[in-house]
Amino acid sequence: MTKHASGAENDRRGAVRIQTQRSGKVLCGAFAWDCVIRDLSSQGVRVQMLTGGAPAGQVQLVDLEAGLAHDVSVAWQREREFGMRIVRTYDLRGLAPAVAGTAKRIWQASRSDVSTGSR
């Protein structure tokens, strides 16, 4: 991972952004959309949706590689790219609260897919 360099001199964010290519899922009610986490910081994340799904308002983002779920609010959208503010983070690798139950099940299923080679 590298620090996000382009436009950094004009960036007014307080937190350093890290570029990634992590697999993720955006959860909203009964819907789960595949996405790629393009960059993240302690305060926000930029994702690219892999389908035409358009989450709005408050959703949950599951970082499948890090084993984290984030309650996020959508800040902006450009086509299939979304900027989201992180409201709260849950570590799915241990005990997780009930509000992160679906996120934990999805994360666990993604790990079993990797270990069996079905991904």
C-alpha positions in Angstrom: 0.0 0.0 0.0 1.2 3.5 -0.8 0.2 6.9 0.3 -2.2 8.7 -2.0 0.0 11.2 -3.8 -2.0 12.7 -6.7 -3.4 16.1 -5.6 -2.1 15.7 -2.1 -1.0 19.3 -1.9 -4.7 20.4 -2.5 -6.1 17.7 -0.2 -7.7 19.3 2.9 -8.3 16.0 4.7 -6.8 15.6 8.2 -6.0 11.9 7.8 -3.5 10.3 5.4 -5.1 8.1 2.7 -3.7 4.8 1.8 -4.2 3.3 -1.7 -5.5 -0.2 -1.8 -7.1 -2.8 -4.1 -9.0 -4.7 -1.4 -12.2 -6.7 -2.0 -15.2 -5.5 -0.1 -19.0 -5.7 0.2 -21.4 -2.8 0.7 -24.4 -3.9 2.9 -27.7 -2.1 2.9 -30.7 -4.0 4.3 -31.1 -7.3 2.4 -28.7 -6.1 -0.4 -24.9 -6.8 -0.6 -22.9 -5.3 -3.5 -19.3 -6.3 -4.4 -16.8 -3.4 -4.5 -13.1 -2.6 -4.5 -11.8 -0.4 -1.7 -9.6 2.0 -3.6 -8.2 4.1 -0.7 -8.9 4.5 2.9 -8.0 6.6 6.0 -9.1 6.6 9.6 -11.9 8.9 8.6 -13.1 7.7 5.2 -12.9 5.4 2.3 -13.3 5.5 -1.5 -14.9 2.5 -3.1 -15.6 1.5 -6.7 -18.8 -0.6 -7.0 -18.5 -3.6 -9.3 -22.2 -3.6 -10.2 -24.8 -0.9 -10.8 -25.8 -0.8 -7.1 -26.0 2.7 -5.7 -26.0 2.7 -1.9 -27.3 5.8 -0.3 -27.2 7.3 3.2 -26.0 5.0 5.9 -24.6 1.6 4.9 -22.1 -0.9 6.2 -18.8 -1.6 4.3 -17.1 -5.0 4.9 -13.3 -5.0 4.2 -12.9 -8.7 3.4 -9.2 -8.7 3.5 -8.7 -6.8 6.8 -11.7 -8.5 8.6 -13.3 -5.1 9.5 -16.8 -3.7 9.0 -17.4 0.0 9.0 -20.6 1.9 9.5 -20.3 4.6 6.8 -22.3 7.4 5.4 -22.1 8.2 1.7 -20.5 11.6 1.2 -20.3 11.8 -2.6 -20.7 9.7 -5.8 -19.2 9.8 -9.3 -20.7 7.1 -11.5 -19.7 3.8 -9.8 -17.2 5.5 -7.3 -18.3 6.5 -3.8 -16.7 8.5 -1.0 -17.8 7.4 2.4 -17.2 8.8 5.9 -16.4 6.2 8.5 -18.8 6.5 11.5 -17.8 3.4 13.4 -15.5 0.3 12.9 -16.0 -3.3 14.1 -13.3 -5.9 14.2 -14.8 -9.1 12.8 -11.9 -11.3 13.8 -13.2 -11.7 17.3 -16.5 -11.1 19.1 -18.6 -8.7 17.1 -21.8 -6.9 18.2 -25.1 -8.0 16.8 -25.2 -5.0 14.4 -22.1 -6.5 12.6 -23.6 -10.0 12.5 -24.3 -10.1 8.8 -20.9 -8.5 8.0 -19.2 -11.2 10.1 -21.0 -14.0 8.3 -20.1 -12.5 4.9 -16.4 -12.1 6.0 -16.3 -15.7 7.4 -17.8 -17.1 4.1 -15.2 -15.1 2.1 -12.4 -16.7 4.2 -13.7 -20.2 3.6 -13.9 -19.5 -0.1 -10.3 -18.5 -0.1 -9.2 -21.6 1.9 -11.1 -24.0 -0.4 -10.0 -22.2 -3.6 -13.5 -21.5 -4.8 -12.9 -17.8 -5.3 
